[in-house]
């Protein structure tokens, strides 16, 4: 039953967070930056997948099998990439990192819970939405920052500390979710 919550979370990330991040990282005019962001495979391919799903278009089995294998490897590749990124940074806290942690590890789960309640979610679905918000920051931020040569060390440190904070945060989140 959690698949729906994960899909919606991924769509929000893919359709809002990722294009906005690419726009902010590219600088220049907002319209040109947005057009460039929408042409990126990280944004374009999920949009095409959504369109195929909404239109009921069935993809050839060979393509489904190939993308399924890529999907199975994605988690491991992301963790390996995160390890490489974190191996090159000096862990230290500053005001920006603390702000990032507050937004991601504290405010995001509360906002997701509030929105879930506001749209009438209950039971397991509300719990799942809340628990998705408790997860640590994604590896995409430092990866994109490194690719654009901006904010890369702060993004990597934010992911490091977000992951460390998520260890007790996920445990607390599970306890809280049980009471929703």
MARLUM-830999 format. One line per 3 residues: number of its first residue (from 1); for each residue x, y, z of N, C-alpha, C, O, CB. Coordinates in pm, 1 decimal. Glycine has a CB too. Example, Ala and Ser with C-alpha at 12.3 -4.5 7.8 and 13.67 -1.06 7.14 Angstrom:
REM residues 2
1) 1319.0,-569.0,780.0,1230.0,-450.0,780.0,1320.0,-330.0,780.0,1423.6,-331.9,846.5,1130.8,-447.3,904.6 ~ 1285.0,-225.0,708.0,1367.0,-106.0,714.0,1290.0,3.0,787.0,1340.9,113.8,803.9,1408.4,-59.8,572.5 $
This chain:
REM residues 180
1) 81.6,-121.2,0.0,0.0,0.0,0.0,85.1,126.4,0.0,34.4,234.8,-28.6,-92.4,0.5,120.2 ~ 212.8,113.9,31.4,299.7,232.1,36.6,346.0,277.0,-101.0,403.5,385.0,-114.4,420.1,203.8,123.0 ~ 322.1,196.8,-202.5,369.4,230.7,-337.1,311.6,364.5,-382.6,382.9,445.8,-441.6,331.4,119.7,-437.2 $
4) 183.5,387.9,-355.9,121.0,513.0,-397.9,188.3,633.4,-333.5,215.0,733.0,-400.9,-27.2,511.9,-363.7 ~ 215.7,625.1,-204.4,281.5,736.1,-135.2,420.8,760.9,-192.0,461.6,875.9,-208.5,290.3,707.8,15.4 ~ 493.5,654.3,-221.9,628.5,668.7,-278.3,621.0,730.1,-418.0,701.7,816.6,-451.9,700.6,531.2,-283.8 $
7) 525.7,686.5,-498.3,511.9,741.1,-634.6,478.4,889.3,-628.1,538.3,969.5,-699.8,402.3,664.8,-714.3 ~ 383.4,926.5,-543.1,346.7,1068.0,-530.6,466.4,1150.2,-481.4,492.5,1259.2,-532.2,226.6,1084.7,-433.9 ~ 538.4,1097.3,-382.6,658.0,1166.7,-334.0,761.9,1184.6,-443.0,821.5,1291.6,-454.9,718.9,1091.2,-217.9 $
10) 784.4,1081.0,-522.8,880.0,1091.2,-633.0,834.1,1190.0,-738.9,915.9,1262.9,-794.9,902.0,955.1,-696.0 ~ 704.3,1193.3,-767.0,653.2,1289.0,-865.2,669.9,1431.8,-815.5,707.8,1519.7,-892.9,505.7,1260.9,-896.0 ~ 642.5,1456.4,-689.0,661.0,1591.1,-633.9,808.1,1631.5,-645.3,840.6,1743.3,-685.2,613.9,1597.3,-485.3 $
13) 895.2,1538.7,-609.6,1038.7,1567.1,-618.5,1078.7,1593.5,-763.7,1149.8,1689.7,-793.0,1121.2,1449.5,-560.6 ~ 1032.0,1506.7,-854.5,1072.2,1516.0,-994.8,1012.3,1636.7,-1064.6,1079.0,1700.2,-1146.3,1032.5,1390.7,-1068.4 ~ 888.1,1669.2,-1033.8,819.6,1775.7,-1106.4,837.0,1913.7,-1043.1,819.5,2015.0,-1110.8,673.7,1743.6,-1115.9 $
16) 871.0,1918.7,-915.2,885.3,2048.4,-849.0,1026.4,2075.1,-798.8,1089.4,2173.6,-837.3,789.5,2057.4,-734.2 ~ 1075.5,1987.2,-713.0,1203.2,2012.8,-646.6,1319.7,2010.1,-745.0,1402.8,2101.0,-746.0,1226.4,1910.5,-536.2 ~ 1325.7,1906.8,-827.0,1437.6,1893.5,-919.9,1443.1,2007.2,-1022.3,1549.4,2066.8,-1039.7,1428.5,1760.7,-991.8 $
19) 1331.7,2039.7,-1091.5,1339.4,2153.6,-1185.3,1375.0,2284.2,-1115.2,1453.1,2363.4,-1168.0,1206.6,2170.3,-1258.8 ~ 1317.9,2307.7,-995.7,1349.8,2430.5,-922.9,1498.0,2434.2,-886.3,1562.0,2538.9,-896.7,1263.1,2442.1,-796.1 ~ 1552.7,2320.2,-843.3,1695.9,2313.6,-810.7,1780.7,2343.0,-932.6,1878.5,2417.3,-924.3,1732.2,2176.1,-754.0 $
22) 1743.7,2284.7,-1046.3,1820.0,2308.4,-1168.5,1811.0,2454.6,-1212.4,1908.8,2511.0,-1261.4,1770.1,2216.9,-1280.5 ~ 1694.3,2515.6,-1194.8,1679.2,2657.8,-1228.1,1769.7,2741.8,-1139.0,1840.0,2830.4,-1187.6,1531.7,2702.8,-1212.7 ~ 1768.2,2714.2,-1008.5,1851.0,2792.3,-915.7,1999.6,2771.7,-940.3,2078.2,2865.5,-927.2,1817.7,2755.5,-772.1 $
25) 2038.9,2649.5,-975.9,2180.5,2621.5,-998.8,2232.2,2681.7,-1128.6,2349.8,2717.1,-1137.9,2203.7,2473.0,-999.7 ~ 2146.2,2693.6,-1228.5,2194.5,2739.4,-1358.8,2209.6,2890.2,-1366.3,2286.7,2940.1,-1448.2,2101.2,2693.2,-1467.3 ~ 2137.7,2964.1,-1282.5,2148.9,3109.4,-1284.1,2093.3,3166.2,-1413.3,2026.4,3095.3,-1488.5,2294.3,3152.3,-1266.0 $
28) 2119.9,3292.2,-1439.6,2070.7,3354.3,-1560.9,1921.2,3381.8,-1552.4,1863.2,3387.4,-1444.0,2101.2,3266.7,-1680.6 ~ 1859.6,3398.8,-1671.0,1717.0,3427.7,-1677.9,1633.4,3308.6,-1633.3,1666.2,3193.8,-1663.1,1678.4,3468.1,-1818.9 ~ 1526.1,3337.0,-1562.2,1441.7,3230.8,-1506.7,1376.8,3148.0,-1616.8,1370.1,3025.6,-1605.2,1333.9,3290.4,-1416.2 $
31) 1329.2,3211.5,-1723.0,1261.1,3137.6,-1831.0,1358.4,3043.8,-1901.3,1326.7,2926.9,-1923.2,1198.5,3235.4,-1933.5 ~ 1475.8,3093.4,-1936.8,1575.9,3009.3,-2003.1,1620.8,2895.7,-1912.5,1637.4,2782.4,-1957.8,1696.7,3093.1,-2045.5 ~ 1640.4,2925.7,-1785.4,1683.9,2823.6,-1690.2,1576.7,2716.0,-1674.4,1608.8,2597.4,-1666.8,1716.3,2887.3,-1553.6 $
34) 1449.7,2756.4,-1669.2,1340.5,2659.2,-1657.3,1330.3,2572.1,-1781.4,1312.3,2450.8,-1771.0,1207.8,2730.7,-1633.0 ~ 1341.6,2633.6,-1899.3,1339.0,2555.3,-2024.1,1454.6,2455.8,-2028.1,1436.9,2341.3,-2069.5,1345.5,2648.7,-2147.1 ~ 1572.1,2499.3,-1985.2,1687.8,2409.5,-1981.2,1665.3,2296.4,-1881.0,1698.1,2181.1,-1908.9,1815.4,2487.8,-1945.0 $
37) 1609.6,2329.1,-1764.8,1582.6,2226.7,-1662.5,1483.2,2123.5,-1713.5,1499.5,2004.1,-1688.2,1529.0,2291.6,-1533.8 ~ 1380.8,2167.9,-1784.9,1279.0,2074.7,-1835.6,1331.7,1984.2,-1946.6,1269.5,1883.0,-1978.6,1159.1,2152.2,-1886.9 ~ 1445.3,2019.6,-2005.2,1506.5,1933.4,-2108.5,1603.7,1831.5,-2048.9,1653.1,1743.9,-2119.9,1580.0,2019.3,-2211.7 $
40) 1630.8,1842.8,-1920.2,1723.0,1749.1,-1855.7,1657.5,1611.3,-1843.7,1539.5,1603.0,-1809.8,1765.5,1801.4,-1715.9 ~ 1731.2,1503.0,-1870.6,1674.1,1368.2,-1858.5,1616.4,1338.5,-1720.1,1518.0,1265.5,-1709.0,1779.4,1265.8,-1891.0 ~ 1676.6,1394.4,-1613.9,1625.2,1371.4,-1478.9,1482.1,1422.8,-1461.5,1407.7,1372.4,-1377.4,1716.1,1437.9,-1377.0 $
43) 1444.4,1521.4,-1539.6,1310.3,1578.2,-1532.7,1224.5,1523.5,-1646.5,1108.9,1486.9,-1625.1,1315.9,1732.5,-1538.4 ~ 1279.6,1517.7,-1765.7,1203.9,1478.8,-1884.9,1156.7,1333.3,-1880.2,1040.7,1305.8,-1911.0,1288.5,1500.4,-2008.5 ~ 1243.3,1241.1,-1842.9,1205.8,1099.3,-1844.2,1092.4,1065.4,-1746.9,1000.6,992.8,-1785.0,1326.5,1014.9,-1811.2 $
46) 1095.3,1115.3,-1622.4,978.8,1089.8,-1536.0,849.9,1151.4,-1590.3,742.3,1094.0,-1573.8,1005.2,1143.7,-1396.7 ~ 859.9,1268.5,-1655.2,740.9,1328.7,-1715.9,686.5,1239.8,-1826.9,565.3,1221.5,-1838.6,773.1,1468.7,-1771.1 ~ 776.0,1184.5,-1908.5,732.4,1092.9,-2013.8,669.9,966.9,-1954.4,569.9,916.5,-2005.5,850.5,1055.6,-2104.3 $
49) 728.9,916.7,-1847.0,672.2,800.0,-1779.1,533.4,829.3,-1724.3,443.3,746.2,-1735.7,764.0,754.6,-1666.1 ~ 515.6,946.0,-1665.4,384.7,985.5,-1613.7,283.0,994.4,-1726.9,170.1,947.0,-1714.2,394.1,1120.0,-1539.6 ~ 324.4,1056.1,-1838.6,234.3,1067.8,-1953.1,194.0,929.5,-2005.4,76.9,906.4,-2035.6,300.8,1149.7,-2065.2 $
52) 290.1,838.3,-2016.1,258.9,701.0,-2061.2,161.3,633.5,-1965.8,68.3,566.1,-2009.9,388.1,616.4,-2072.6 ~ 181.5,650.9,-1836.3,92.8,589.2,-1737.8,-47.7,646.9,-1747.0,-145.9,572.7,-1744.1,148.2,608.4,-1596.5 ~ -57.5,780.0,-1758.1,-189.2,844.1,-1765.3,-263.1,809.8,-1894.0,-385.7,799.0,-1894.7,-174.5,994.7,-1753.7 $
55) -187.8,792.6,-2003.7,-249.3,760.0,-2132.6,-268.1,610.1,-2153.2,-325.5,567.8,-2253.5,-165.5,815.9,-2245.0 ~ -220.1,530.1,-2059.1,-235.3,385.0,-2070.8,-147.5,322.7,-2177.5,-179.9,216.7,-2230.9,-377.4,351.6,-2099.4 ~ -36.7,388.0,-2208.9,54.9,336.9,-2311.6,140.9,226.6,-2251.3,207.1,248.4,-2149.8,144.4,451.2,-2369.4 $
58) 140.7,111.4,-2311.3,222.1,-2.0,-2266.0,355.2,1.1,-2341.2,358.1,10.1,-2463.9,147.6,-138.8,-2289.0 ~ 463.3,-6.3,-2267.3,596.7,-7.1,-2327.7,635.1,-149.4,-2365.7,587.5,-244.6,-2303.8,701.7,53.5,-2231.1 ~ 720.3,-165.4,-2466.2,766.4,-299.8,-2503.4,838.2,-367.2,-2385.9,906.7,-300.7,-2308.1,860.3,-292.6,-2626.1 $
61) 822.5,-497.7,-2373.8,877.6,-572.6,-2260.9,1029.4,-556.5,-2250.5,1082.8,-550.4,-2139.8,841.9,-720.4,-2273.9 ~ 1099.5,-549.7,-2363.7,1244.5,-531.4,-2360.9,1280.9,-400.3,-2290.5,1373.9,-397.2,-2210.0,1301.8,-533.0,-2504.2 ~ 1208.5,-292.8,-2320.2,1234.1,-163.2,-2257.0,1200.2,-167.9,-2107.8,1273.1,-112.4,-2025.6,1152.6,-52.1,-2326.6 $
64) 1089.0,-234.6,-2072.9,1050.2,-248.3,-1932.5,1157.6,-325.0,-1856.0,1195.4,-285.5,-1745.7,913.3,-319.8,-1919.9 ~ 1206.8,-434.4,-1913.8,1310.0,-514.8,-1847.0,1438.6,-435.0,-1828.0,1500.9,-441.2,-1721.9,1339.2,-642.4,-1927.6 ~ 1477.9,-360.9,-1929.6,1602.0,-282.7,-1921.5,1591.0,-174.5,-1814.0,1683.2,-157.5,-1734.1,1634.4,-218.4,-2058.3 $
67) 1479.9,-101.6,-1811.3,1465.4,4.2,-1711.6,1447.2,-53.9,-1571.4,1486.3,8.7,-1472.9,1346.9,94.3,-1746.9 ~ 1388.5,-172.2,-1562.1,1375.4,-238.1,-1432.2,1513.3,-269.5,-1374.5,1535.9,-251.7,-1254.8,1291.7,-367.4,-1445.0 ~ 1604.8,-315.7,-1458.1,1741.4,-345.3,-1411.8,1812.9,-218.2,-1366.8,1885.9,-218.9,-1267.7,1822.3,-414.3,-1523.3 $
70) 1791.5,-110.4,-1439.8,1851.4,17.6,-1400.6,1794.5,60.9,-1265.0,1868.2,107.6,-1178.1,1824.9,127.3,-1509.2 ~ 1663.6,45.1,-1248.0,1599.5,81.0,-1121.9,1651.4,-0.6,-1004.5,1666.5,51.5,-894.0,1450.5,63.6,-1133.5 ~ 1678.7,-128.5,-1028.2,1730.9,-213.8,-921.2,1870.6,-169.4,-877.9,1907.1,-182.9,-761.1,1734.2,-360.2,-966.8 $
73) 1947.3,-117.2,-970.7,2084.5,-74.7,-939.1,2089.8,66.1,-881.2,2190.2,103.8,-820.8,2171.2,-81.3,-1063.6 ~ 1984.1,144.1,-898.3,1987.1,285.8,-862.5,2018.8,310.1,-714.9,2097.7,399.0,-682.9,1854.8,349.0,-896.3 ~ 1959.4,233.5,-626.1,1983.9,253.5,-482.9,2129.2,233.2,-446.4,2187.9,313.9,-374.3,1898.0,159.8,-401.6 $
76) 2187.4,125.2,-496.2,2328.3,98.4,-469.2,2419.8,203.5,-529.2,2518.0,244.4,-467.3,2366.0,-37.4,-522.0 ~ 2387.1,246.9,-650.2,2467.5,350.8,-715.6,2458.4,481.4,-637.3,2558.3,551.4,-620.6,2420.8,372.5,-861.9 ~ 2338.6,513.9,-589.2,2322.2,636.9,-510.9,2404.1,631.7,-382.1,2467.5,730.3,-344.4,2173.9,659.8,-477.9 $
79) 2402.6,516.9,-314.9,2481.6,504.1,-192.1,2631.3,510.3,-220.1,2706.1,571.8,-144.1,2448.0,373.5,-121.1 ~ 2675.1,447.6,-328.0,2816.2,453.3,-366.3,2856.5,597.2,-396.8,2961.9,643.7,-353.3,2843.4,362.7,-488.4 ~ 2771.0,667.6,-472.4,2797.7,807.9,-505.7,2803.6,892.8,-378.6,2891.0,978.2,-363.6,2689.3,862.6,-601.7 $
82) 2710.1,868.0,-288.4,2710.8,942.0,-162.7,2840.3,917.6,-86.0,2898.4,1011.0,-30.6,2590.2,902.6,-76.8 ~ 2885.6,792.7,-82.6,3012.6,761.4,-16.4,3129.2,836.5,-77.0,3214.6,888.4,-5.1,3039.6,613.2,-22.9 ~ 3132.9,842.4,-210.1,3239.5,917.1,-277.5,3233.7,1065.7,-243.9,3336.1,1128.8,-217.8,3230.1,897.7,-428.9 $
85) 3113.0,1120.3,-245.0,3097.1,1262.4,-215.5,3138.8,1292.5,-71.7,3211.9,1388.2,-46.1,2951.5,1306.4,-239.3 ~ 3091.6,1209.7,22.1,3120.1,1235.2,163.1,3265.8,1212.0,198.9,3316.2,1270.8,294.6,3033.3,1148.4,249.2 ~ 3334.8,1126.1,122.2,3475.2,1099.5,153.5,3563.4,1221.3,129.6,3674.8,1229.3,181.4,3525.9,982.9,70.8 $
88) 3513.5,1315.1,51.8,3595.6,1431.8,19.4,3561.9,1556.7,98.1,3614.0,1663.9,67.4,3583.2,1461.7,-124.2 ~ 3476.2,1546.3,198.9,3439.0,1667.4,273.3,3489.6,1662.9,416.3,3521.7,1556.6,469.4,3287.6,1685.6,273.0 ~ 3496.1,1778.5,476.5,3532.2,1792.1,616.8,3403.2,1820.2,692.7,3342.9,1926.1,675.0,3639.3,1906.0,639.3 $
91) 3359.9,1726.0,777.8,3232.6,1746.5,848.5,3240.6,1864.2,946.0,3321.4,1863.8,1038.8,3192.8,1618.9,924.2 ~ 3157.3,1962.6,924.0,3148.3,2075.0,1016.8,3011.1,2138.8,1001.1,2951.5,2138.4,893.4,3262.1,2179.2,991.6 ~ 2963.9,2193.0,1111.1,2833.4,2258.4,1111.9,2850.2,2409.3,1102.1,2941.3,2467.4,1161.0,2754.5,2221.4,1238.8 $
94) 2761.3,2470.8,1027.2,2752.6,2616.0,1026.1,2605.0,2653.1,1015.8,2518.6,2565.4,1015.8,2836.1,2678.0,908.0 ~ 2576.7,2779.8,1007.3,2437.9,2826.0,1006.2,2358.3,2767.7,889.3,2243.3,2727.7,907.4,2434.0,2977.9,1000.2 ~ 2417.3,2762.2,770.4,2346.8,2707.8,653.7,2312.2,2560.4,671.5,2202.4,2517.2,636.5,2431.5,2725.7,528.2 $
97) 2406.2,2483.5,726.2,2382.7,2340.2,745.4,2272.3,2320.0,848.6,2183.9,2236.7,829.1,2513.0,2268.0,790.0 ~ 2276.5,2394.8,957.2,2172.9,2383.7,1061.2,2036.3,2422.2,1003.4,1935.8,2358.5,1035.0,2207.5,2474.2,1183.6 ~ 2031.9,2525.0,919.9,1906.1,2563.0,854.2,1856.9,2450.4,764.4,1739.0,2415.3,768.2,1924.4,2692.5,771.8 $
100) 1945.9,2393.4,683.9,1908.7,2281.6,596.8,1852.8,2164.8,678.0,1752.0,2104.8,640.5,2030.1,2235.3,514.5 ~ 1918.7,2133.0,789.5,1874.5,2022.8,874.9,1737.0,2051.9,935.5,1650.7,1964.3,941.3,1977.1,1997.2,986.5 ~ 1718.4,2173.6,979.5,1588.0,2210.7,1035.1,1476.8,2198.9,932.8,1367.9,2149.9,962.6,1592.3,2351.8,1088.9 $
103) 1505.8,2244.6,811.4,1404.9,2236.7,705.4,1375.6,2092.3,665.4,1259.5,2053.5,652.9,1450.7,2315.7,583.2 ~ 1480.1,2013.2,645.5,1460.9,1876.8,595.0,1418.3,1780.1,704.4,1321.2,1706.7,686.3,1588.6,1826.7,530.2 ~ 1487.3,1778.0,816.3,1463.6,1674.0,915.9,1352.8,1708.6,1015.8,1297.1,1618.7,1078.9,1590.8,1646.7,990.5 $
106) 1320.5,1835.4,1031.0,1216.7,1873.2,1127.0,1091.5,1929.6,1059.3,980.6,1881.7,1083.1,1271.9,1975.2,1224.6 ~ 1109.8,2030.5,975.8,993.7,2097.1,916.2,924.9,2010.7,810.3,802.1,2004.1,807.4,1036.2,2229.5,854.5 ~ 1001.0,1944.9,723.9,939.5,1866.9,616.4,844.1,1758.5,668.0,732.6,1748.6,616.9,1047.4,1802.9,532.0 $
109) 882.9,1676.5,767.2,786.7,1576.4,815.9,659.0,1640.2,873.0,549.4,1587.2,855.1,852.5,1489.4,922.8 ~ 674.3,1754.3,941.8,557.6,1821.8,998.1,468.2,1878.6,888.7,345.7,1871.3,898.7,601.3,1933.3,1092.7 ~ 528.1,1934.9,784.9,449.8,1988.1,672.9,377.8,1873.6,601.0,260.5,1886.0,565.8,541.3,2066.0,573.6 $
112) 448.3,1762.6,579.5,385.0,1649.1,512.0,269.8,1594.6,595.4,166.1,1557.3,540.5,487.9,1537.9,484.6 ~ 286.5,1589.6,725.9,179.3,1544.9,813.9,61.2,1641.6,806.5,-53.5,1598.7,794.2,229.8,1532.4,959.1 ~ 88.9,1771.1,813.8,-18.0,1871.7,808.6,-92.9,1866.7,675.6,-215.8,1874.0,673.0,40.0,2012.3,830.5 $
115) -19.6,1854.2,566.1,-85.0,1846.3,434.9,-166.5,1717.7,424.3,-277.8,1718.2,371.7,19.7,1853.1,321.0 ~ -110.2,1606.9,474.8,-183.5,1480.5,473.3,-314.7,1490.9,548.2,-417.8,1444.5,499.6,-99.1,1370.0,533.0 ~ -312.2,1551.3,666.2,-434.0,1570.3,745.1,-529.4,1664.8,671.4,-650.1,1640.9,667.5,-400.1,1626.0,886.2 $
118) -474.7,1772.2,613.1,-557.8,1871.4,543.6,-631.6,1811.8,424.2,-744.3,1852.0,395.0,-471.9,1987.9,497.2 ~ -569.4,1716.0,354.4,-635.9,1655.3,238.2,-716.9,1531.5,276.6,-771.5,1463.1,190.1,-532.5,1618.0,132.1 ~ -724.3,1503.2,407.1,-810.5,1396.3,454.0,-750.2,1256.9,458.8,-823.4,1158.2,466.3,-927.1,1392.1,370.5 $
121) -618.5,1247.3,454.6,-557.3,1114.9,465.6,-575.0,1062.2,607.5,-578.1,1138.3,704.2,-406.9,1119.9,427.6 ~ -586.5,929.2,617.2,-601.6,866.6,747.8,-527.2,735.0,749.1,-487.2,683.5,644.6,-750.1,845.4,782.6 ~ -509.0,681.0,868.5,-454.6,546.7,884.9,-318.5,528.2,820.7,-230.5,613.5,831.6,-549.3,447.1,828.2 $
124) -303.0,414.3,753.1,-173.3,377.8,696.1,-121.8,478.7,594.6,-1.8,505.5,589.7,-182.5,242.8,631.4 ~ -210.5,535.1,513.7,-164.6,630.5,412.4,-107.2,755.9,477.4,-5.1,807.4,431.7,-279.8,668.1,317.9 ~ -170.0,805.4,581.7,-116.3,921.6,654.2,16.7,886.3,719.5,109.8,966.9,717.2,-216.8,970.8,761.1 $
127) 26.9,768.3,777.0,151.9,723.8,837.5,263.8,718.6,733.2,375.8,762.3,759.8,133.6,585.9,903.2 ~ 233.4,665.3,615.1,333.5,652.1,510.2,381.5,787.6,461.2,501.2,807.9,440.7,277.8,572.2,394.3 ~ 288.6,880.2,442.6,326.1,1015.0,398.5,416.9,1080.5,502.0,518.3,1141.0,467.1,200.1,1102.2,374.5 $
130) 380.6,1068.4,627.6,462.6,1125.3,734.9,602.1,1062.0,736.5,702.7,1132.4,745.3,393.6,1105.4,871.4 ~ 607.3,928.4,727.8,736.9,859.4,733.5,824.4,891.2,612.4,946.9,891.8,624.6,715.4,708.5,742.9 ~ 765.3,917.5,496.9,845.9,960.6,382.0,914.7,1093.4,411.3,1027.0,1116.8,366.8,758.3,973.1,255.7 $
133) 848.1,1179.3,485.2,907.9,1307.7,521.9,1020.8,1295.9,621.5,1106.1,1384.3,629.6,803.8,1397.4,577.5 ~ 1022.4,1186.6,698.3,1124.3,1166.0,801.3,1256.9,1117.7,740.4,1361.4,1126.9,804.7,1074.1,1064.7,905.4 ~ 1252.5,1066.7,617.7,1374.5,1014.5,554.6,1478.4,1125.1,538.0,1442.5,1242.4,527.2,1341.9,951.5,417.5 $
136) 1606.8,1088.9,535.8,1711.6,1192.1,523.3,1715.0,1255.0,384.5,1649.3,1207.6,291.8,1848.2,1132.3,554.9 ~ 1791.6,1361.0,372.0,1807.8,1431.4,244.7,1860.6,1336.3,137.8,1938.1,1245.2,166.7,1902.8,1551.7,260.9 ~ 1818.1,1358.7,16.2,1857.6,1273.6,-96.4,1997.9,1307.5,-145.2,2049.5,1416.6,-120.9,1757.7,1287.8,-211.4 $
139) 2057.4,1213.1,-213.5,2192.2,1233.0,-267.4,2192.2,1321.4,-391.5,2298.5,1363.2,-437.3,2255.6,1099.0,-300.3 ~ 2075.1,1350.2,-446.3,2069.9,1429.8,-569.4,2123.3,1571.3,-549.0,2186.1,1627.2,-638.9,1927.2,1436.3,-621.4 ~ 2098.9,1629.5,-431.7,2142.1,1768.2,-408.9,2293.5,1785.1,-421.9,2337.5,1871.2,-498.1,2097.5,1814.4,-270.8 $
142) 2375.7,1706.1,-350.3,2519.1,1724.8,-368.8,2566.6,1684.8,-508.0,2662.8,1741.8,-559.5,2594.3,1646.1,-265.6 ~ 2500.5,1588.2,-568.2,2539.2,1546.7,-703.4,2515.4,1659.8,-801.9,2602.6,1690.7,-883.1,2461.3,1421.0,-746.6 ~ 2397.8,1722.2,-795.9,2367.7,1834.8,-884.4,2457.7,1953.9,-853.4,2505.0,2022.3,-944.2,2220.0,1875.4,-871.4 $
145) 2481.1,1978.1,-724.9,2567.3,2090.3,-686.1,2708.6,2071.0,-740.8,2769.4,2165.2,-791.7,2571.4,2105.0,-532.5 ~ 2760.5,1948.4,-730.2,2894.5,1921.1,-783.6,2897.5,1937.3,-934.9,2993.3,1991.7,-989.8,2939.9,1779.6,-745.3 ~ 2793.7,1890.5,-1002.1,2788.1,1900.9,-1148.4,2785.9,2045.9,-1194.4,2836.8,2077.9,-1301.9,2665.2,1828.1,-1202.1 $
148) 2727.0,2134.2,-1113.3,2719.0,2275.8,-1149.4,2826.5,2360.6,-1082.1,2836.1,2480.8,-1107.3,2583.0,2329.9,-1113.5 ~ 2907.4,2297.8,-996.5,3016.1,2370.1,-931.6,2971.0,2476.1,-832.5,3038.8,2577.0,-813.5,3100.6,2433.7,-1034.6 ~ 2855.4,2452.9,-768.8,2803.3,2548.3,-672.3,2755.9,2474.9,-547.4,2692.1,2370.2,-557.7,2688.6,2630.9,-733.8 $
151) 2786.2,2528.6,-430.2,2730.5,2482.0,-303.4,2758.1,2334.1,-276.3,2688.6,2272.3,-195.7,2581.9,2506.2,-301.5 ~ 2857.8,2277.2,-342.2,2876.7,2131.9,-335.9,2916.8,2083.2,-196.9,2864.2,1981.9,-150.9,2981.7,2089.5,-436.2 ~ 3007.9,2151.9,-128.8,3050.0,2103.9,2.8,2938.7,2119.3,105.3,2917.3,2030.0,187.3,3174.7,2178.8,49.4 $
154) 2867.9,2231.0,101.6,2756.5,2249.5,195.4,2645.5,2148.2,168.9,2585.9,2096.3,263.4,2700.8,2392.5,185.2 ~ 2617.2,2119.6,43.5,2514.6,2019.9,10.3,2555.8,1882.7,61.9,2473.6,1809.9,117.4,2490.5,2014.6,-142.5 ~ 2681.9,1847.5,44.0,2730.4,1717.3,91.6,2726.2,1709.6,243.8,2686.3,1607.5,299.9,2873.5,1691.8,41.7 $
157) 2767.4,1817.0,310.7,2762.2,1816.9,456.9,2618.4,1810.0,506.4,2590.7,1745.4,607.4,2831.0,1941.5,513.2 ~ 2526.8,1875.9,436.0,2385.2,1870.4,473.5,2333.5,1727.2,465.0,2260.5,1682.6,553.5,2301.2,1963.1,383.0 ~ 2370.6,1654.5,359.4,2327.0,1515.2,345.2,2389.1,1429.1,455.1,2322.1,1343.1,512.3,2365.1,1459.9,205.4 $
160) 2515.7,1452.1,484.3,2581.9,1375.3,589.5,2509.5,1391.9,723.6,2473.3,1293.3,787.8,2728.7,1418.8,602.9 ~ 2489.0,1516.2,764.8,2426.0,1539.9,894.0,2277.3,1502.9,892.3,2222.9,1459.8,994.0,2443.1,1686.1,934.2 ~ 2212.3,1519.6,778.0,2072.5,1477.8,766.7,2059.5,1326.9,785.7,1966.2,1279.6,850.5,2014.7,1519.2,630.2 $
163) 2153.5,1252.2,729.1,2153.5,1106.7,743.8,2179.5,1066.3,888.3,2113.6,976.9,941.3,2258.5,1043.7,651.9 ~ 2275.9,1132.6,951.9,2304.8,1102.5,1092.5,2185.4,1135.8,1182.4,2152.6,1059.6,1273.4,2428.8,1180.3,1139.1 ~ 2120.7,1249.8,1156.6,2003.2,1287.4,1234.2,1885.0,1194.7,1206.8,1798.6,1176.1,1292.5,1964.6,1431.1,1203.9 $
166) 1881.7,1137.1,1087.3,1769.9,1050.5,1050.3,1771.1,918.5,1127.3,1667.5,853.1,1139.5,1773.1,1022.8,901.1 ~ 1886.3,879.1,1178.7,1892.4,752.6,1252.9,1797.6,758.1,1372.8,1708.8,673.4,1382.9,2037.8,722.9,1299.8 ~ 1813.0,853.7,1463.3,1711.8,861.8,1570.5,1578.4,917.3,1519.2,1472.7,885.3,1573.6,1763.6,949.9,1685.5 $
169) 1583.6,999.9,1415.4,1461.4,1060.7,1362.4,1364.1,958.2,1305.0,1243.2,969.2,1325.2,1496.6,1161.5,1256.0 ~ 1415.9,859.5,1234.2,1329.5,755.6,1178.2,1267.6,672.5,1290.6,1149.2,639.1,1286.0,1409.1,664.6,1081.3 ~ 1348.1,639.7,1391.0,1295.0,564.1,1505.4,1183.2,642.8,1574.3,1078.0,586.8,1605.0,1408.0,531.8,1606.6 $
172) 1205.3,771.0,1598.3,1102.5,854.9,1659.6,982.0,867.1,1567.5,867.7,864.8,1613.2,1158.7,994.3,1692.6 ~ 1007.7,880.1,1438.2,898.7,890.4,1340.3,810.4,766.6,1339.8,688.3,777.7,1328.6,955.1,913.1,1201.2 ~ 870.5,649.2,1351.6,792.9,525.1,1354.9,705.1,521.0,1480.4,589.0,480.5,1474.6,886.9,401.8,1350.6 $
175) 761.4,562.9,1592.5,683.4,567.7,1717.2,566.4,665.1,1703.4,453.7,633.5,1741.7,773.6,609.2,1836.3 ~ 594.1,784.6,1648.1,488.0,883.7,1630.8,383.3,836.2,1530.2,263.6,855.3,1551.7,547.2,1017.4,1585.6 ~ 427.9,774.3,1420.2,335.4,727.2,1317.3,238.4,622.6,1371.1,124.4,614.3,1325.6,412.6,669.7,1199.9 $
178) 283.0,543.8,1466.8,197.1,440.9,1525.0,77.5,501.9,1596.8,-23.1,434.3,1618.6,276.8,354.1,1621.5 ~ 87.7,630.1,1633.9,-20.8,697.2,1705.5,-107.7,783.6,1614.0,-197.3,853.5,1661.3,36.4,782.8,1816.4 ~ -81.6,779.1,1484.7,-162.8,859.7,1390.9,-290.6,785.7,1354.6,-371.6,836.7,1277.2,-82.3,892.7,1262.3 $
